[in-house]
Amino acid sequence: MSKGRAVKRSYLLPFRVIEAAAGGDVDAINKVLKHFEGYIVALSTRELYDGDGKPYRVIDNDIRRTLETKLIVKVLQFDTARVA
């Protein structure tokens, strides 16, 4: 790796956080949401056009909330016993 080059690190959520979130722990669920926040924002970003035809981007909050809700539902349905 060359000197001065930034390394982008991706990380996994600790299993204990996933386990707690699946058990309904609100703080853990919020950690899961925070972990996927960038991805959810990217998926809910839409390109619109102003009166002059110039494009601009906005976050569609309806889509964002729908994605967050679906993530929460799936986390709560997750069976950690099958993984451990």
N, CA, C and O atoms as a DFTB+ gen file, in Angstrom:
336 C
 N C O
     1  1       0.843      -1.168       0.000
     2  2       0.000       0.000       0.000
     3  2       0.887       1.228       0.000
     4  3       1.894       1.269       0.707
     5  1       0.524       2.226      -0.782
     6  2       1.341       3.426      -0.865
     7  2       1.136       4.298       0.370
     8  3       0.089       4.266       1.016
     9  1       2.159       5.067       0.670
    10  2       2.138       5.938       1.829
    11  2       1.103       7.047       1.651
    12  3       0.965       7.598       0.559
    13  1       0.383       7.371       2.706
    14  2      -0.578       8.456       2.642
    15  2      -1.940       8.061       2.086
    16  3      -2.860       8.879       2.065
    17  1      -2.076       6.852       1.650
    18  2      -3.342       6.399       1.083
    19  2      -4.287       5.988       2.208
    20  3      -3.937       5.179       3.067
    21  1      -5.465       6.548       2.186
    22  2      -6.433       6.238       3.240
    23  2      -6.980       4.832       3.054
    24  3      -7.240       4.389       1.935
    25  1      -7.146       4.155       4.150
    26  2      -7.712       2.817       4.123
    27  2      -9.143       2.921       4.612
    28  3      -9.397       3.373       5.728
    29  1     -10.066       2.506       3.779
    30  2     -11.464       2.513       4.167
    31  2     -11.767       1.178       4.820
    32  3     -11.609       0.120       4.211
    33  1     -12.206       1.245       6.069
    34  2     -12.491       0.017       6.804
    35  2     -13.991      -0.192       6.891
    36  3     -14.750       0.718       7.226
    37  1     -14.387      -1.385       6.589
    38  2     -15.772      -1.744       6.843
    39  2     -15.746      -2.654       8.060
    40  3     -14.787      -3.395       8.275
    41  1     -16.773      -2.593       8.828
    42  2     -16.789      -3.430      10.007
    43  2     -18.141      -4.121      10.120
    44  3     -19.151      -3.679       9.572
    45  1     -18.112      -5.200      10.839
    46  2     -19.331      -5.939      11.090
    47  2     -19.844      -5.564      12.473
    48  3     -19.071      -5.221      13.368
    49  1     -21.140      -5.634      12.628
    50  2     -21.701      -5.423      13.951
    51  2     -21.326      -6.599      14.834
    52  3     -21.353      -7.745      14.384
    53  1     -20.977      -6.333      16.078
    54  2     -20.698      -7.454      16.983
    55  2     -21.950      -8.324      17.150
    56  3     -23.074      -7.823      17.163
    57  1     -21.729      -9.620      17.274
    58  2     -22.851     -10.551      17.394
    59  2     -23.713     -10.216      18.606
    60  3     -24.933     -10.373      18.556
    61  1     -23.094      -9.758      19.693
    62  2     -23.860      -9.423      20.895
    63  2     -24.850      -8.293      20.639
    64  3     -25.923      -8.261      21.242
    65  1     -24.495      -7.356      19.740
    66  2     -25.406      -6.262      19.387
    67  2     -26.578      -6.814      18.573
    68  3     -27.730      -6.450      18.809
    69  1     -26.281      -7.684      17.624
    70  2     -27.336      -8.303      16.805
    71  2     -28.255      -9.136      17.689
    72  3     -29.478      -9.093      17.549
    73  1     -27.659      -9.885      18.591
    74  2     -28.438     -10.726      19.501
    75  2     -29.361      -9.874      20.383
    76  3     -30.529     -10.210      20.580
    77  1     -28.823      -8.776      20.905
    78  2     -29.626      -7.891      21.756
    79  2     -30.736      -7.230      20.941
    80  3     -31.865      -7.102      21.415
    81  1     -30.418      -6.812      19.723
    82  2     -31.425      -6.188      18.852
    83  2     -32.531      -7.172      18.522
    84  3     -33.707      -6.809      18.530
    85  1     -32.169      -8.410      18.232
    86  2     -33.165      -9.439      17.927
    87  2     -34.050      -9.709      19.135
    88  3     -35.196     -10.137      18.991
    89  1     -33.518      -9.459      20.322
    90  2     -34.284      -9.636      21.549
    91  2     -35.123      -8.426      21.911
    92  3     -35.833      -8.437      22.916
    93  1     -35.044      -7.370      21.089
    94  2     -35.881      -6.196      21.313
    95  2     -35.216      -5.049      22.038
    96  3     -35.884      -4.066      22.359
    97  1     -33.924      -5.136      22.309
    98  2     -33.215      -4.050      22.990
    99  2     -33.182      -2.810      22.096
   100  3     -32.625      -2.843      20.999
   101  1     -33.779      -1.724      22.570
   102  2     -33.928      -0.512      21.761
   103  2     -32.575       0.103      21.410
   104  3     -32.376       0.546      20.278
   105  1     -31.644       0.137      22.363
   106  2     -30.315       0.699      22.079
   107  2     -29.599      -0.110      21.002
   108  3     -28.941       0.457      20.129
   109  1     -29.726      -1.419      21.063
   110  2     -29.090      -2.286      20.064
   111  2     -29.740      -2.096      18.697
   112  3     -29.049      -2.062      17.678
   113  1     -31.054      -1.974      18.673
   114  2     -31.747      -1.719      17.396
   115  2     -31.264      -0.409      16.803
   116  3     -31.050      -0.317      15.594
   117  1     -31.089       0.604      17.638
   118  2     -30.582       1.892      17.148
   119  2     -29.157       1.771      16.612
   120  3     -28.797       2.457      15.656
   121  1     -28.346       0.906      17.216
   122  2     -26.990       0.670      16.701
   123  2     -27.041       0.018      15.317
   124  3     -26.254       0.357      14.433
   125  1     -27.967      -0.912      15.141
   126  2     -28.136      -1.557      13.838
   127  2     -28.569      -0.521      12.799
   128  3     -28.026      -0.475      11.696
   129  1     -29.545       0.305      13.159
   130  2     -29.999       1.364      12.240
   131  2     -28.866       2.312      11.896
   132  3     -28.715       2.704      10.739
   133  1     -28.067       2.686      12.889
   134  2     -26.933       3.590      12.657
   135  2     -25.911       2.935      11.726
   136  3     -25.332       3.593      10.862
   137  1     -25.700       1.646      11.912
   138  2     -24.742       0.913      11.081
   139  2     -25.142       0.958       9.594
   140  3     -24.290       1.097       8.716
   141  1     -26.443       0.840       9.333
   142  2     -26.927       0.815       7.961
   143  2     -27.429       2.171       7.466
   144  3     -27.984       2.258       6.371
   145  1     -27.244       3.215       8.245
   146  2     -27.767       4.539       7.902
   147  2     -27.310       5.040       6.535
   148  3     -28.125       5.515       5.744
   149  1     -26.033       4.939       6.257
   150  2     -25.512       5.417       4.973
   151  2     -26.117       4.682       3.796
   152  3     -26.452       5.293       2.781
   153  1     -26.255       3.386       3.926
   154  2     -26.841       2.571       2.867
   155  2     -28.310       2.923       2.664
   156  3     -28.780       3.038       1.532
   157  1     -29.026       3.092       3.765
   158  2     -30.442       3.447       3.682
   159  2     -30.615       4.823       3.047
   160  3     -31.499       5.014       2.213
   161  1     -29.786       5.769       3.432
   162  2     -29.858       7.115       2.840
   163  2     -29.565       7.046       1.344
   164  3     -30.241       7.698       0.548
   165  1     -28.570       6.264       0.961
   166  2     -28.244       6.131      -0.465
   167  2     -29.417       5.535      -1.244
   168  3     -29.726       5.979      -2.350
   169  1     -30.059       4.535      -0.662
   170  2     -31.196       3.902      -1.344
   171  2     -32.418       4.819      -1.416
   172  3     -33.246       4.679      -2.316
   173  1     -32.532       5.745      -0.480
   174  2     -33.716       6.608      -0.451
   175  2     -33.476       7.979      -1.078
   176  3     -34.347       8.847      -1.019
   177  1     -32.313       8.181      -1.672
   178  2     -32.007       9.451      -2.333
   179  2     -32.575       9.449      -3.748
   180  3     -32.392       8.498      -4.509
   181  1     -33.258      10.517      -4.075
   182  2     -33.886      10.670      -5.389
   183  2     -33.375      11.929      -6.068
   184  3     -33.053      12.917      -5.408
   185  1     -33.305      11.885      -7.371
   186  2     -32.898      13.054      -8.156
   187  2     -34.141      13.731      -8.707
   188  3     -34.951      13.112      -9.398
   189  1     -34.278      14.999      -8.394
   190  2     -35.388      15.807      -8.896
   191  2     -34.831      16.939      -9.729
   192  3     -33.617      17.132      -9.791
   193  1     -35.712      17.686     -10.368
   194  2     -35.283      18.780     -11.232
   195  2     -36.012      20.055     -10.843
   196  3     -37.213      20.041     -10.570
   197  1     -35.266      21.168     -10.820
   198  2     -35.893      22.444     -10.497
   199  2     -36.569      23.026     -11.735
   200  3     -36.602      22.385     -12.785
   201  1     -37.108      24.235     -11.614
   202  2     -37.833      24.870     -12.710
   203  2     -36.998      25.101     -13.954
   204  3     -37.540      25.195     -15.055
   205  1     -35.677      25.194     -13.792
   206  2     -34.777      25.391     -14.926
   207  2     -34.256      24.081     -15.500
   208  3     -33.445      24.080     -16.426
   209  1     -34.721      22.977     -14.951
   210  2     -34.288      21.674     -15.443
   211  2     -32.991      21.176     -14.832
   212  3     -32.452      20.158     -15.266
   213  1     -32.474      21.892     -13.813
   214  2     -31.229      21.480     -13.163
   215  2     -31.536      20.408     -12.112
   216  3     -32.461      20.554     -11.313
   217  1     -30.760      19.351     -12.128
   218  2     -31.016      18.265     -11.173
   219  2     -30.522      18.616      -9.762
   220  3     -29.539      19.337      -9.591
   221  1     -31.218      18.097      -8.781
   222  2     -30.776      18.169      -7.396
   223  2     -31.257      16.913      -6.694
   224  3     -32.203      16.258      -7.134
   225  1     -30.597      16.590      -5.605
   226  2     -30.910      15.345      -4.900
   227  2     -31.588      15.631      -3.572
   228  3     -31.256      16.587      -2.872
   229  1     -32.539      14.781      -3.248
   230  2     -33.238      14.870      -1.968
   231  2     -33.397      13.465      -1.391
   232  3     -33.409      12.474      -2.121
   233  1     -33.517      13.405      -0.090
   234  2     -33.799      12.135       0.565
   235  2     -35.306      12.018       0.688
   236  3     -35.964      12.883       1.265
   237  1     -35.841      10.946       0.143
   238  2     -37.271      10.672       0.237
   239  2     -37.504      10.018       1.602
   240  3     -37.219       8.836       1.796
   241  1     -38.026      10.810       2.541
   242  2     -38.186      10.324       3.907
   243  2     -39.199       9.193       4.026
   244  3     -39.104       8.384       4.949
   245  1     -40.157       9.117       3.124
   246  2     -41.094       7.990       3.138
   247  2     -40.366       6.682       2.835
   248  3     -40.578       5.674       3.508
   249  1     -39.515       6.711       1.825
   250  2     -38.731       5.522       1.477
   251  2     -37.764       5.193       2.616
   252  3     -37.599       4.029       2.981
   253  1     -37.126       6.224       3.174
   254  2     -36.174       6.006       4.265
   255  2     -36.853       5.321       5.450
   256  3     -36.328       4.341       5.979
   257  1     -37.992       5.817       5.863
   258  2     -38.713       5.231       7.000
   259  2     -39.190       3.811       6.687
   260  3     -39.177       2.942       7.559
   261  1     -39.607       3.581       5.448
   262  2     -40.021       2.238       5.048
   263  2     -38.855       1.260       5.157
   264  3     -39.022       0.155       5.675
   265  1     -37.688       1.652       4.679
   266  2     -36.509       0.783       4.751
   267  2     -36.095       0.534       6.198
   268  3     -35.747      -0.588       6.565
   269  1     -36.134       1.585       7.020
   270  2     -35.786       1.418       8.429
   271  2     -36.765       0.470       9.126
   272  3     -36.362      -0.382       9.919
   273  1     -38.044       0.629       8.823
   274  2     -39.058      -0.240       9.423
   275  2     -38.858      -1.685       9.008
   276  3     -38.943      -2.588       9.841
   277  1     -38.593      -1.914       7.737
   278  2     -38.362      -3.282       7.264
   279  2     -37.123      -3.890       7.918
   280  3     -37.113      -5.076       8.249
   281  1     -36.090      -3.088       8.102
   282  2     -34.883      -3.582       8.766
   283  2     -35.188      -3.968      10.212
   284  3     -34.756      -5.020      10.682
   285  1     -35.929      -3.120      10.912
   286  2     -36.286      -3.412      12.302
   287  2     -37.093      -4.710      12.383
   288  3     -36.828      -5.553      13.240
   289  1     -38.059      -4.868      11.509
   290  2     -38.893      -6.073      11.515
   291  2     -38.031      -7.315      11.294
   292  3     -38.189      -8.312      11.998
   293  1     -37.132      -7.260      10.333
   294  2     -36.275      -8.415      10.042
   295  2     -35.319      -8.712      11.194
   296  3     -35.049      -9.875      11.496
   297  1     -34.809      -7.668      11.835
   298  2     -33.921      -7.874      12.980
   299  2     -34.680      -8.565      14.102
   300  3     -34.163      -9.494      14.723
   301  1     -35.897      -8.122      14.364
   302  2     -36.697      -8.717      15.431
   303  2     -37.095     -10.158      15.117
   304  3     -37.332     -10.942      16.035
   305  1     -37.170     -10.515      13.842
   306  2     -37.505     -11.877      13.434
   307  2     -36.279     -12.784      13.357
   308  3     -36.417     -13.998      13.213
   309  1     -35.095     -12.211      13.452
   310  2     -33.858     -12.963      13.265
   311  2     -33.674     -13.976      14.398
   312  3     -33.774     -13.625      15.573
   313  1     -33.408     -15.213      14.044
   314  2     -33.211     -16.287      15.002
   315  2     -31.726     -16.463      15.237
   316  3     -31.037     -17.127      14.462
   317  1     -31.236     -15.865      16.312
   318  2     -29.800     -15.941      16.605
   319  2     -29.375     -17.332      17.030
   320  3     -28.194     -17.667      16.933
   321  1     -30.300     -18.145      17.494
   322  2     -29.959     -19.518      17.911
   323  2     -29.489     -20.352      16.727
   324  3     -28.674     -21.259      16.898
   325  1     -29.985     -20.063      15.539
   326  2     -29.564     -20.816      14.348
   327  2     -28.136     -20.474      13.933
   328  3     -27.471     -21.272      13.273
   329  1     -27.667     -19.291      14.318
   330  2     -26.350     -18.828      13.907
   331  2     -25.287     -19.227      14.928
   332  3     -24.180     -19.615      14.555
   333  1     -25.614     -19.135      16.187
   334  2     -24.639     -19.356      17.274
   335  2     -24.228     -20.780      17.428
   336  3     -23.418     -21.098      18.299
